[in-house]
Amino acid sequence: MRDVLGPVRRLVVDSAEVPRDLASVTRIASNDEVEPESVGMTDSGVSAIWRAAENMYATGMHPGLSLALRRHGQVVLKRAIGHARGNGPGDRDDPSVPMTPETPVCLYSASKAMAAMPVHLLYERKQLNLLDPVSHYVPEFGQNGKKDITIYQLLCHKAGIPTINVEGVDAAELMLDTREVLRLLYASAPEKPGHHHAYHALTAGFVVADLVERVSGQGFRRFFKENISGPMGLKTLDFGARGRVLQRLARNYVSGFRFAAPVDLYLKRAIGTTLEHAVDVSNDPRFYKAVIPAGNGVATADECARFFQCLLNGGQLDGVRVFQPLTVRRAVAEVGKPEFDRSLLVPLRYSAGMMLGDRPFGLFGPDTAKAFGHLGFTNNFIWADPERDISVALLTTGKLVLGLHAPFLLNLLYRISKNCPKLPEDEQQARLIAAGMC
């Protein structure tokens, strides 16, 4: 193994070790990948995308990285590089376990995109209305000025309950106790609900799960599995992890620059805890026994891409109808105008459950105004782009805010957009019509 950072930089950066021969830590599901020309791409274009992923891995910021890309519903890339466990900062003496395309990874906040869809499905079935107050279905929620907050506001980060602030209580530990979280949330007073976007890192997900359970009469995990992930054929995708999935789950690692104070200040505001503690809790088996809809979804990269392929298809996957097209359109439609998010301190575009792309450059790369998906702590990206007819998932195990990876991540997003060219407008329109999306 070689040290790509050098002895000086290793004094200030936590990183994985990277071998000289990247092929030795690369796993490719070659039997699943189609010829690029069959989906309007080129060999050189696909190679450029994967080379960008390799370069991102070679920074050492992510001990494991998995990438899945589908175009026209076909698998173009289904690959992984690095280690699921055993080569992260602090555990290099442990036996190493290769990262494979079948390795489950914690999605963190990318879970939100999946967690919103049960609510949209219940609306499709006329079991709730997105414009109804949450308190109509969950009376306890209506305490202390929250009576009129709607389900719609809850899904688009306008409910005014972005964090739980309890003196002396760490938010990451608190998330392991669902009953206590709900008790505190329902007793809390909101901050100007409906007035502005303030990213609800974990709070809204607990309310969403309680809402789904009360309306459907089923537990959130069971409802999701029976009505969404099961019909899609996604065997690993779940909230939390059990049994063999938990045993195979990739470990998360703190990486990047060690100047923690400014990063922790930012994360305290956004998610209520420090970087190191958030990662420690996410490696705790108790974290995966809980159901944390906004933060502990678990899946492979290819399953994430398949989930978004279903949305791209207007709610259908492999001949199985999961959502009506109108439900998908409603779930990905922009909420108002782009505005400055009061929690994350950046301008963002939201739908009722998703983050949206932008132009000239957005969360999912350049010229991605029609893209929809979600980011997860900190470099998990899952999205679909109707203009390019792609669904993509990039899952990583290094958890950092500041690191050497940033230009390489931007280059990877750029390469995906560049080498998955937009379809001609008439073809875009034809595909939307075929999917019932217009």
Secondary structure, DSSP 8 states (H G I E B T S, - for coil): -B-SSHHHHTTTEE---B-S-GGGGEEE-TTT---GGGGT--HHHHHHHHHHHHHHHTTSS-SEEEEEEEETTEEEEEEEEEEEESSSTT-TTS--EE--TT--EEEETTHHHHHHHHHHHHHHTTS--TTSBGGGT-GGGGTTTTTT-BHHHHHTT-SS------TT--HHHHTT-HHHHHHHHHHS--SSTTTS----SSHHHHHHHHHHHHHHSS-HHHHHIIIIIHHHT-SS-EES--HHHHHH----EE-EES-HHHHHHHHHHHHSS-HHHHHHHHTSHHHHHS--TTT-EEE-HHHHHHHHHHHHTTSEETTEE-S-HHHHHHHHSB-SS-EE-TTT-SEE-BBSS-EE--SSEETTEES-TT-EEEEETTTEEEEEETTTTEEEEEEE-EE-SSSTTHHHHHHHHHHHHHHS----HHHHHHHHHHHT--
